[in-house]
Amino acid sequence: MTKKGTLTGIVGFHAPKGRAPQQEIPAPKPKPAAFEIISTDWCSFCKRAKEKLDELGLTYRESLLDSQEKIASFKAAGFTTVPQIYHNGSHIGGYMELLDWLEKNHAPTS
């Protein structure tokens, strides 16, 4: 039971300015990435795609083609260019397709 006028330690309570709560309130968990970008370090269109998503505040997970094994698997799947971008598991395409997708589904791209 808390004393009258003290709510310190109750979840969701923010202590008055200058006073710290006795119990730490956990930070919210980050949202899972809605986009996945398969990319390389040297690809300018990959960089632009990541910058566009960052600019719009959209989360993404990057999968780098940074080994011969990953590149071989990528090519075996029929892909020849990067980036390859997915939204919630659905293939969008490359950078230009991402811009089209964002224009239709999310926000202006300019």
C-alpha positions as CSV (number, residue, x, y, z in Angstrom):
1,M,0.0,0.0,0.0
2,T,1.3,3.4,-0.8
3,K,1.2,6.5,1.4
4,K,-1.2,9.2,0.5
5,G,0.4,11.4,-2.2
6,T,3.1,8.9,-3.3
7,L,2.7,6.8,-6.4
8,T,6.4,5.9,-6.9
9,G,6.9,2.4,-8.1
10,I,3.5,2.0,-9.8
11,V,3.8,0.9,-13.4
12,G,2.9,3.7,-15.8
13,F,3.5,6.4,-13.3
14,H,6.0,9.1,-14.1
15,A,7.6,10.7,-11.1
16,P,7.4,14.4,-10.6
17,K,10.2,16.5,-12.1
18,G,13.3,16.2,-10.1
19,R,12.3,12.9,-8.5
20,A,13.2,9.5,-9.8
21,P,10.7,6.5,-9.5
22,Q,11.8,3.7,-7.3
23,Q,11.0,1.1,-10.0
24,E,12.4,1.2,-13.5
25,I,9.7,1.1,-16.2
26,P,10.8,-1.1,-19.1
27,A,11.3,0.6,-22.4
28,P,8.9,-0.3,-25.2
29,K,10.1,-3.1,-27.5
30,P,11.1,-2.0,-31.0
31,K,8.7,-2.8,-33.8
32,P,9.8,-5.8,-35.9
33,A,11.2,-4.8,-39.3
34,A,8.5,-4.7,-41.9
35,F,11.0,-4.5,-44.8
36,E,13.9,-6.7,-45.7
37,I,16.6,-5.5,-48.1
38,I,19.1,-7.9,-49.7
39,S,22.0,-5.8,-50.5
40,T,25.8,-5.3,-50.9
41,D,28.1,-2.8,-49.4
42,W,29.0,-1.2,-52.7
43,C,25.5,-0.8,-54.2
44,S,24.4,2.8,-54.6
45,F,20.7,1.8,-55.1
46,C,20.9,-0.3,-51.9
47,K,22.1,2.8,-50.0
48,R,19.3,4.9,-51.5
49,A,16.7,2.4,-50.6
50,K,17.9,2.3,-47.0
51,E,18.0,6.1,-46.9
52,K,14.4,6.4,-48.2
53,L,13.1,4.0,-45.5
54,D,15.1,5.8,-42.8
55,E,13.7,9.1,-44.1
56,L,10.2,7.8,-43.7
57,G,10.8,6.2,-40.3
58,L,10.2,2.7,-41.7
59,T,12.0,-0.2,-40.1
60,Y,14.0,-2.7,-42.2
61,R,16.4,-5.6,-41.8
62,E,19.4,-5.8,-44.1
63,S,20.8,-9.0,-45.4
64,L,24.2,-8.4,-46.9
65,L,25.5,-10.6,-49.7
66,D,29.0,-10.7,-48.1
67,S,30.2,-14.2,-48.9
68,Q,30.5,-16.3,-52.0
69,E,28.0,-18.8,-50.5
70,K,25.3,-16.1,-50.1
71,I,25.9,-14.7,-53.6
72,A,25.6,-18.2,-55.1
73,S,22.3,-18.8,-53.2
74,F,21.1,-15.4,-54.4
75,K,21.9,-16.2,-58.0
76,A,20.5,-19.7,-57.8
77,A,17.2,-18.1,-56.7
78,G,17.2,-16.3,-60.0
79,F,18.2,-12.8,-58.9
80,T,20.8,-10.9,-60.8
81,T,20.6,-7.4,-59.3
82,V,20.5,-5.7,-55.8
83,P,18.8,-4.5,-53.9
84,Q,15.9,-7.0,-53.6
85,I,13.3,-5.6,-51.3
86,Y,10.5,-7.4,-49.5
87,H,7.6,-6.0,-47.4
88,N,6.2,-8.4,-44.8
89,G,7.5,-11.3,-46.9
90,S,6.1,-10.1,-50.2
91,H,8.6,-9.3,-52.9
92,I,8.6,-5.6,-54.1
93,G,11.6,-5.6,-56.3
94,G,14.5,-3.1,-56.5
95,Y,14.9,0.5,-55.6
96,M,12.6,1.9,-58.4
97,E,9.9,-0.6,-57.5
98,L,10.2,0.4,-53.8
99,L,9.6,4.1,-54.8
100,D,6.5,3.0,-56.7
101,W,5.3,0.8,-53.8
102,L,5.8,3.6,-51.3
103,E,3.9,6.1,-53.5
104,K,0.9,3.7,-53.7
105,N,1.0,2.2,-50.2
106,H,2.6,4.5,-47.8
107,A,3.8,8.0,-48.5
108,P,5.0,10.4,-51.1
109,T,8.6,9.6,-52.2
110,S,9.8,13.1,-53.1
